[in-house]
Amino acid sequence: MEFIPLYYQDKIHLINPHGDVGIVTLWSPVKVVRQHLDESGIDLMPESSRIAAIGTLYGEGLPELLRNLLHNPQIRYLLLFGVDLGGSRESLLGFFQRGLEPTLCLGAVVHRIVGTSQKLDDGVRPEAFQGRLTLIDLGKPADPESGARLRDTMAALPPVQVVTGERIATPLARFEVTRFPSDPRGHQIQGAGPLEAWQELIHRLYRFGHRVTLTGKGERLELQHVKVIIQNPQEEPAARLREYGFDPEAFTRYQERILSDELPPDQHYGYGNRLRGYFGTERHDTLAEAARKLRDNPDSRHVFISLWDTGRDLLSDAPGHPCLVSLFLRRFEERLTLAALFRTHNALTAWLMNVHGLIAIQRLIATEAGLTPGAMTIISHSITIDPQGGGWERARTIHDFRNKAKCEQSEFQQDPHGDFVISVNGESGLIVVDHRFEGQSLHRYTGTTAEEIERQLVLDLAISDIGHALYLGRELGRAEARLKNLKRGKP
């Protein structure tokens, strides 16, 4: 039977297609391992070697490796011989020695190799290899005794047997995920205005939100500690709000309520009441006090307003607890910035209305303090979408609309970290990258390869936008090609 791989044919090095031994080099280059085999006197002749094929395994190729082995039952012995930098050796040994256990991956049921974090689909199981494959770990090529182990192992193998098994072709399984991978606590969004930021927020929750079940509230899509920065926080036009199913008049009434010190009838709390008529024996107006402090000292960093009453909201069983828990106002770059912290947040129905309420608060304090409103930051500790009652369909519509608009967008998006000018210096033999911001030169990076400069940019966190990073990578690749042509004497 001839060795015919189903996957990664271009990455597998054939020796004798009729051999019964496979060698996995893990993270070691095949060229290095072949040299060790040759120096150890191992037969590598295509006509006589027992080695059928040699290939690497960096970790993510394990499902393909196992399927290649099932499709080639003549491989009776699998030798591990290489350096492991990512857990590949432990995953292979664990698969054959300890087996699999069910677990979740991105909300879908998969199987994990016991004792590891390696997850596999259910298409290939250890019992499929029982009686047909022996796994032998030979350690690292650099070990002093590696040559002797190789020779002894190959010499001790039983004679080649007639293959009786059938080829098994198992397609790679594709499972339906409920979300895509991300750090659920690492999302930061920037938008010019509230609506643009809100669209991006819904997109993140729709694509990356974790499905959770809240007691008494049912299923939700949730992210944690999401940070949204709005560079120009102004009310959205009424026509734009209606376009997305919002009632502009409801937004206006909400702004009025959030500035009112009255406790709404039949309500356990109100933001305006907490801000202007709740705390202190004399029911202080914290918004007026914030404006006074900033008027007296525009550089003050004491303007922090808490809406959370720990004695009532945490230490007692009183019903009703505010979702907006604090505000911080600070003059920064000659403008009054506002940061709002929400304990919980409903992204679809409440977030945009909350932002309009915050705009009213910021404008009020800025006006009374004689300042100009600036950027706004909203941090939501637990922000969710309720998929029920049409919420999932609405989120998907916003997600699709956002993607379509991004694809059709033609204007250049400025990276807040600056721009780069790339050139090639033929005399010095270097790629030169000048980091600039608003026309000013900040730093110069040099190197002989694109990869060398990429490392420098990563270390300096010089790029913040993924689109900008991809574009710069392409340009660096072109610059490296130009440099090579100059060294060869080509224009």
C-alpha positions in Angstrom: 0.0 0.0 0.0 1.4 3.4 -1.0 1.4 6.4 1.4 -1.2 8.9 0.2 -1.8 11.8 2.5 -5.3 13.5 2.6 -4.0 16.7 4.1 -0.9 18.9 3.8 0.6 16.9 1.0 3.0 19.8 0.3 4.3 19.8 3.9 5.0 16.1 4.1 8.4 14.8 3.0 8.1 11.3 1.4 11.0 8.8 1.8 9.6 5.4 0.8 5.8 5.5 0.1 5.6 1.8 0.9 7.3 2.1 4.4 5.5 1.4 7.7 7.2 4.1 9.8 6.2 7.8 10.1 8.3 10.4 11.9 6.8 13.5 13.5 9.4 16.2 14.0 7.1 18.5 16.1 8.6 22.0 15.9 12.0 20.9 14.5 12.6 21.6 10.8 12.5 18.4 8.7 15.9 19.2 7.2 17.5 19.2 10.7 15.8 15.8 11.6 16.8 14.2 8.3 20.4 15.2 9.0 20.3 13.5 12.4 18.8 10.4 10.8 21.5 10.3 8.1 24.3 10.8 10.7 22.8 8.0 12.8 23.0 5.6 9.9 19.3 5.3 9.4 18.3 4.0 6.0 16.8 6.9 3.9 16.8 5.2 0.5 13.5 5.4 -1.3 13.7 1.7 -2.3 14.6 0.2 1.1 13.8 2.6 4.0 11.1 1.7 6.4 10.3 5.4 6.8 7.4 6.3 4.7 7.1 10.1 5.5 8.4 12.8 7.8 6.5 15.9 8.8 6.2 18.6 11.4 3.5 19.2 13.9 3.1 22.7 15.3 -0.1 21.9 17.2 -3.0 23.0 15.0 -2.3 20.3 12.5 -3.2 17.4 14.8 -6.7 16.7 13.3 -5.1 16.4 9.9 -2.2 14.2 11.1 -4.6 11.7 12.7 -6.7 11.5 9.6 -3.7 11.0 7.4 -2.7 8.0 9.7 -6.2 6.5 9.4 -6.0 6.8 5.6 -2.7 5.0 5.6 -3.0 1.9 7.7 0.4 0.7 6.5 1.9 3.1 9.0 2.4 0.9 12.0 4.9 2.9 14.0 4.8 6.7 14.7 8.1 8.1 16.0 8.2 11.5 17.8 11.6 13.0 17.3 11.9 16.8 17.6 11.8 19.9 19.8 8.4 20.8 21.1 7.7 24.5 21.7 3.9 24.4 21.9 2.6 21.3 23.5 2.4 19.1 20.4 4.3 16.2 22.0 2.0 16.2 25.1 -1.1 16.4 22.8 -0.1 13.3 20.8 0.9 11.3 23.8 -2.3 12.3 25.6 -4.5 11.4 22.7 -3.2 7.8 22.5 -2.5 7.3 26.2 -5.3 9.1 28.0 -8.0 9.7 25.4 -10.7 12.4 25.1 -13.3 14.0 27.3 -16.2 16.3 26.3 -15.9 20.0 26.7 -17.1 23.3 25.1 -15.3 25.4 22.5 -16.9 28.7 21.4 -20.2 27.4 22.7 -20.1 24.1 20.8 -19.5 20.6 22.2 -16.1 19.2 21.2 -13.6 16.9 22.8 -10.4 17.7 24.7 -7.4 15.5 25.0 -7.3 14.6 28.7 -4.7 16.6 30.6 -4.2 19.2 27.9 -6.0 22.2 26.4 -5.9 20.6 22.9 -9.5 20.3 21.5 -10.6 18.0 18.7 -13.8 17.3 16.8 -15.4 13.9 17.3 -14.4 12.6 13.8 -11.3 10.8 15.1 -11.1 8.8 18.3 -8.2 6.9 19.9 -9.9 3.5 19.7 -9.7 3.8 15.9 -6.0 3.2 16.2 -6.0 0.3 18.6 -4.0 -2.7 17.4 -2.8 -0.8 14.3 -0.4 1.9 15.5 2.4 2.1 18.0 3.6 5.5 19.3 7.3 5.9 20.3 8.7 9.0 21.8 12.4 9.4 20.9 13.0 12.8 22.5 15.0 15.7 21.0 17.5 15.4 18.2 20.1 17.4 20.3 20.1 14.8 23.1 23.5 13.1 23.4 21.9 9.6 23.2 19.5 10.5 20.4 21.5 8.7 17.7 21.7 5.5 19.7 18.0 5.6 20.5 17.2 6.0 16.8 19.4 3.0 15.8 18.1 0.8 18.6 14.5 1.6 17.9 14.7 1.0 14.2 16.6 -2.2 14.7 14.1 -3.5 17.3 11.1 -3.0 15.0 9.3 -6.3 14.1 9.6 -7.3 10.4 7.3 -5.4 8.0 3.8 -7.0 8.0 1.3 -7.3 5.2 -1.2 -4.5 5.5 -4.7 -5.8 6.1 -6.6 -2.6 7.1 -8.6 -0.5 4.8 -8.1 3.2 4.2 -10.4 5.4 6.2 -11.2 8.8 4.7 -12.6 11.0 7.5 -13.4 14.6 6.4 -12.6 17.4 8.8 -15.6 18.2 10.9 -17.0 21.7 10.8 -19.0 22.6 13.9 -21.4 25.5 14.3 -20.0 28.0 16.7 -22.1 30.4 18.8 -19.3 32.9 18.9 -15.9 33.6 17.5 -12.7 33.7 19.7 -11.6 36.8 21.5 -10.7 38.1 24.9 -14.2 38.7 26.3 -12.8 41.3 28.6 -10.5 43.1 26.1 -12.8 44.9 23.7 -12.3 48.6 23.1 -14.2 50.6 20.5 -13.8 54.1 19.1 -16.3 56.0 17.1 -16.7 59.6 15.9 -20.3 59.8 17.2 -22.7 57.8 19.3 -24.4 55.9 16.5 -21.2 54.8 14.9 -19.9 53.5 18.2 -23.2 51.8 18.9 -23.1 49.9 15.6 -19.6 48.7 16.4 -20.7 47.6 19.9 -23.6 45.5 18.5 -21.2 44.0 16.0 -18.8 43.0 18.7 -21.5 41.4 20.9 -23.1 39.6 17.9 -19.8 38.1 16.8 -17.9 37.6 20.1 -20.5 37.6 22.8 -20.6 34.6 25.2 -24.0 32.9 25.6 -24.9 33.0 29.3 -28.1 32.2 31.2 -29.0 34.8 33.9 -31.2 33.6 36.7 -34.7 34.8 36.1 -33.8 36.6 32.8 -32.9 33.8 30.5 -30.3 33.7 27.8 -28.0 36.6 26.9 -25.0 37.4 24.8 -22.4 39.0 27.1 -19.1 40.7 27.0 -17.3 42.2 30.1 -15.6 45.5 30.7 -16.3 46.9 27.2 -14.8 50.3 26.7 -16.3 52.7 24.2 -14.7 56.0 23.3 -16.9 58.6 21.5 -14.7 61.4 20.1 -17.6 63.8 19.3 -20.5 63.1 21.7 -23.4 65.0 20.2 -27.1 64.0 19.9 -27.9 62.0 16.8 -30.4 63.6 14.3 -34.0 62.4 14.8 -34.1 60.9 11.3 -31.1 58.7 12.0 -32.6 57.5 15.3 -35.8 56.6 13.6 -33.9 54.7 10.9 -32.7 52.3 13.6 -36.1 52.0 15.2 -35.6 54.5 18.1 -38.1 57.2 19.2 -36.3 60.6 19.2 -38.9 62.0 21.6 -38.2 59.2 24.1 -34.5 60.2 24.0 -35.4 63.8 24.7 -37.6 62.8 27.6 -34.8 60.6 29.0 -32.4 63.6 28.9 -34.9 65.6 30.9 -35.3 62.9 33.5 -31.6 62.3 34.0 -31.3 66.0 34.9 -34.3 66.0 37.3 -33.8 65.5 41.0 -37.2 64.0 41.4 -37.6 60.3 42.1 -39.9 58.9 39.3 -43.2 57.6 40.6 -43.2 53.9 41.5 -39.5 53.6 40.9 -36.8 52.5 43.4 -34.2 54.8 42.0 -33.6 57.4 39.3 -30.3 58.6 37.9 -31.3 62.2 38.2 -32.4 61.7 41.7 -29.2 60.0 42.6 -27.2 62.8 41.0 -29.1 65.8 42.3 -31.3 64.9 45.3 -30.2 61.7 47.0 -26.9 61.9 48.8 -26.1 63.9 51.9 -28.4 65.2 54.7 -29.2 68.3 52.6 -29.7 66.3 49.4 -26.7 67.8 47.5 -26.8 68.5 43.7 -23.6 66.7 42.7 -23.8 68.1 39.1 -23.8 71.7 40.4 -21.0 70.8 42.8 -19.0 69.2 39.9 -19.4 72.4 37.8 -18.3 74.6 40.8 -15.2 72.5 41.4 -14.2 72.7 37.8 -15.0 76.4 37.6 -12.8 77.1 40.6 -10.0 74.7 39.5 -10.3 73.5 35.8 -7.5 71.0 36.4 -9.2 69.3 39.3 -9.2 65.5 39.4 -11.7 65.3 42.3 -14.8 65.5 40.1 -15.9 61.9 40.7 -19.6 61.2 41.2 -20.9 57.9 42.6 -24.5 56.9 42.1 -24.0 53.7 44.0 -25.1 53.6 47.6 -23.3 50.7 49.1 -25.3 50.7 52.3 -28.6 50.3 50.3 -27.6 48.7 47.1 -25.2 46.0 48.4 -25.6 45.6 52.1 -29.4 45.6 52.2 -32.2 43.7 50.4 -33.7 46.9 49.1 -35.1 46.4 45.5 -33.8 48.3 42.5 -30.2 49.1 41.9 -28.7 51.7 39.4 -26.9 50.4 36.4 -25.0 53.7 36.0 -22.7 53.7 39.0 -20.2 56.5 38.6 -19.1 59.6 36.5 -15.6 61.1 36.2 -15.2 64.5 34.6 -11.8 66.0 33.8 -10.5 68.8 31.6 -8.1 67.1 29.2 -6.5 68.8 26.2 -8.6 71.9 26.9 -11.9 70.0 26.8 -14.1 68.5 29.4 -14.1 64.8 29.1 -16.5 62.5 30.8 -16.1 58.8 31.7 -19.2 56.8 32.8 -19.1 53.4 34.4 -22.1 51.1 34.1 -22.6 48.0 36.3 -24.8 46.3 33.7 -26.0 47.4 30.3 -28.5 46.4 27.7 -26.7 47.1 24.4 -29.7 47.0 22.0 -32.3 49.1 23.8 -30.5 51.2 26.5 -26.9 52.0 25.5 -27.6 54.7 22.9 -30.3 56.3 25.1 -27.9 56.3 28.0 -25.3 58.0 25.9 -27.7 60.8 25.0 -28.4 61.2 28.8 -24.7 61.5 29.4 -24.4 64.1 26.7 -26.9 66.2 28.6 -25.0 65.8 31.8 -21.6 66.7 30.2 -23.1 69.7 28.4 -24.7 71.0 31.6 -21.5 70.8 33.6 -19.4 72.2 30.8 -21.6 75.2 30.3 -21.7 76.0 34.0 -18.0 75.6 34.4 -17.2 77.6 31.3 -15.6 74.6 29.4 -16.1 73.0 26.0 -17.3 69.3 26.0 -14.8 66.8 24.8 -14.6 63.0 24.3 -16.7 60.6 26.3 -15.8 57.1 27.5 -18.3 54.5 28.5 -17.2 51.3 30.4 -19.8 48.6 30.8 -18.8 45.8 33.2 -21.5 43.5 31.9 -23.1 44.4 28.6 -25.6 42.1 27.0 -27.9 41.5 24.1 -31.2 39.6 24.8 -31.6 37.2 21.7 -35.2 36.6 22.5 -38.2 38.7 21.2 -36.5 39.6 18.0 -33.3 40.9 19.6 -31.1 38.4 17.8 -32.5 39.3 14.4 -32.1 43.0 15.1 -28.5 42.5 16.2 -27.8 40.5 13.1 -29.3 43.2 10.9 -27.1 45.9 12.5 -24.1 43.6 12.2 -24.7 43.0 8.5 -25.3 46.7 7.8 -22.1 47.6 9.7 -20.1 45.1 7.6 -21.6 46.3 4.4 -20.8 49.9 5.2 -17.3 49.1 6.2 -16.6 47.2 2.9 -18.0 50.2 0.9 -16.1 52.8 2.9 -13.6 54.5 0.7 -12.2 57.2 2.9 -8.9 56.6 4.8 -9.2 55.8 8.4 -6.6 57.6 10.5 -4.6 55.5 13.0 -4.5 57.4 16.3 -0.9 56.2 16.7 0.3 57.9 13.5 1.5 57.2 10.0 4.6 55.7 8.4 6.7 56.6 5.4 8.6 53.6 3.9 11.7 53.9 1.8 14.7 51.8 0.7 18.3 53.0 1.0 20.4 51.2 -1.5 23.7 52.5 -0.2 23.2 51.3 3.4 21.2 48.3 2.3 18.4 49.1 4.7 14.6 49.5 4.7 13.8 52.8 6.4 10.5 53.5 8.1 9.8 57.0 9.4 7.0 57.2 12.1 5.1 60.5 11.8 2.2 62.2 13.5 0.5 65.3 12.3 3.4 66.0 10.0 6.1 65.6 12.7 8.8 62.9 12.6 8.8 60.9 15.7 11.1 57.9 15.2 13.0 56.1 12.5 13.1 52.3 12.2 15.6 50.5 10.1 16.3 46.9 9.1 17.2 44.6 6.3 14.0 42.6 6.3 10.3 43.3 6.8 10.2 40.9 9.7 13.0 42.8 11.5 11.0 46.1 11.3 7.7 44.4 12.2 9.3 43.3 15.5 10.4 46.8 16.3 6.9 48.2 15.6 5.3 45.6 17.8 7.6 46.3 20.7 6.8 50.0 20.5 3.1 49.4 20.1 3.4 51.8 17.1 0.2 50.7 15.4 -3.3 50.5 16.9 -5.5 49.8 13.9 -5.6 46.3 12.4 -6.3 47.6 8.9 -3.3 49.9 9.1 -1.2 47.0 10.3 -2.1 44.8 7.4 -1.5 47.6 4.9 1.9 48.3 6.5 2.8 44.6 6.3 2.1 44.6 2.6 4.2 47.7 2.0 7.1 46.3 4.1 7.0 43.2 2.0 7.3 45.3 -1.2 10.1 47.3 0.3 12.0 44.1 1.1 11.6 42.9 -2.5 12.9 46.3 -3.8 15.9 46.1 -1.5 16.7 42.6 -2.8 16.5 43.7 -6.4 18.8 46.6 -5.7 21.4 44.2 -4.2 21.1 42.1 -7.4 21.7 45.3 -9.5 18.1 45.4 -10.7 16.1 48.7 -10.7 
